[in-house]
Amino acid sequence: MKTDSPQNDSRPNILLIMTDQQRGDCLGADGHPVLETPYLDELASRGTRFTRAYTACPSCIPARASLLTGMSQWQTGILGMGYGQGPIPSHFKHTMPGELAKAGYHTQAIGKNHFHPYRTLNGYHNCILDESGRQEDSDYRRWFEANKTGPYDYRDHSVDWNSWMARPTHLPEHLHPTHWTAQQAIEWLSRRDPNKPFFLKVSFARPHSPFDPPQVYYDMYKDRRMPDPHIGDWCDDPTGEPVNSDVNAWQAKRSDVEIQRARACYYGNITFIDHQIGRLLYELKHNHEQAYANTLIVFLSDHGDMMGDHHLWRKTYAFEGSARVPMIVVPPSTWQDTPRNQTCDQLVELRDVMPTVLNAARINVPATCDGLNMMPLATGQQTAWRKHLQGEHCKCYAPQQANLYVVDDRYKYIWFPYTGNQLLFDLQNDPGECKNLAAHANHQQTRQAMQQQLTDILRERGSHVLLDHEQQLRKLDTQEVWQSPNYEMHL
């Protein structure tokens, strides 16, 4: 067994493992009836699994901006994707890798960042990139072209980047971007500065579509009985054209066979990632023993995927399939008095990762960071915590998809500003969000209270376009947008 030379700095290494578009219920440890995630389940047994982790703005760019900065979507200024919502700025004053680098950490990102321009470092010393369909400056794409073994292209399976379509990949397993991402991380461990603690972000571009696992991982699930999609008593039945004919439809009632295939490939991608995480952890444990013992591991995703629930696909929605994410925090094994194999049902969010990581590294948290430090929760301490979380997403696919939401320890309230519709769910008794209680007489007090919470938040932060002259929620015209003035501050 190879061991590292002792590093001069005793602060913990930090390994942040990230997936793209993985639902919060898509973990074996979360009780999923089909999905197998043995390595992630093992991580959960060694630390704390947060059962109610959310992304406040559930699409790639705003979620990753909050993770990068520890700021809410209103503070980053990014309230979604499209319709005037720009890319992640390259001039944030404080970022998680930037603060760690300034404090002496060796920082590295591998995989997907979704920065703009793509080569922006945002505090990392170096980035090795796979930006999915974005070919500009893709390290993976150049590597693929140099190493492929025939006259085929990366996208010859024909499935688009946001499609509900699915099929096993045509590529050999070792050429798949999931394998490449883990391999790059494994190789980097031997190239890092051994005298410094490291911050390594390993960001897989799957299970985000295309749903294209290697054949062996598709075969694990293709004949399994899948969980039925959740179909609410409130949702539209999109039976007309052209919604159902669009291979990238965000709202489409697909056949049972198509949903089965999509879920088999989606689950296959997750298990493939899980096994690649296993490869990385094996390398760290067996060939970098001392570093492994002193490594804090955080696992999460940026947002989920509806996977046909309520006839919806992809992300941006306030529903559990889109907004709830997996999150696991594993303290170093050298922290011997830390509780293990625990779950925590407090409301946590992506913005909470930066203050948590900086606290573990004994670095002061910048005043710009408005997330909360999860380390007391992860180490079994009693601490005051948020009672509710507010989230949103501006119009992206269509005005009727745009939403704002508030969730607390039991209920979720969703407001659709372009339609005026509202939903209220009792998550304790209806985790699939199938029964809308907003109009039920015996839930009016709860609806009004949560509606008022949302109204108060919007008034306090200055979202006046969403409020009428009486400071109540107002329905927007389809040409109106709500934006944060903070985005321009970071350009």
Secondary structure, 3 states (H helix, E strand, C coil): CCCCCCCCCCCCEEEEEEEECCCCCCCHHHCCCCCCCHHHHHHHHHCEEECCEECCCCCHHHHHHHHHHCCCHHHHCCCCCECCECCECCCCCCCHHHHHHHCCCEEEEEECCCECCCCCCCCCCEEEECCCCCCCCCHHHHHHHHHCCCCCCCCCCCCCCCCCCECCCCCCHHHCHHHHHHHHHHHHHCCCCCCCCEEEEEEEEEECCCECCCHHHHHCCCCCCCCCCCCCCCCCCCCCCCHHHCCCCCECCCCHHHHHHHHHHHHHHHHHHHHHHHHHHHHHHHHCHHHHHCEEEEEEECCCCCCCHHHECCCCCCCHHHHEECEEEECCCCCCCCCCCEEECCCEEHHHHHHHHHHHCCCCCCCCCCCCCCHHHHCCCCCCCCCCEEEEECCCCCHHHCEEEEECCCEEEEECCCCCCEEEEECCCCCCCCCCCCCCHHHHHHHHHHHHHHHHHHHHHCCHHHECCCCCECCCCCCCCCCCCCHHHHC
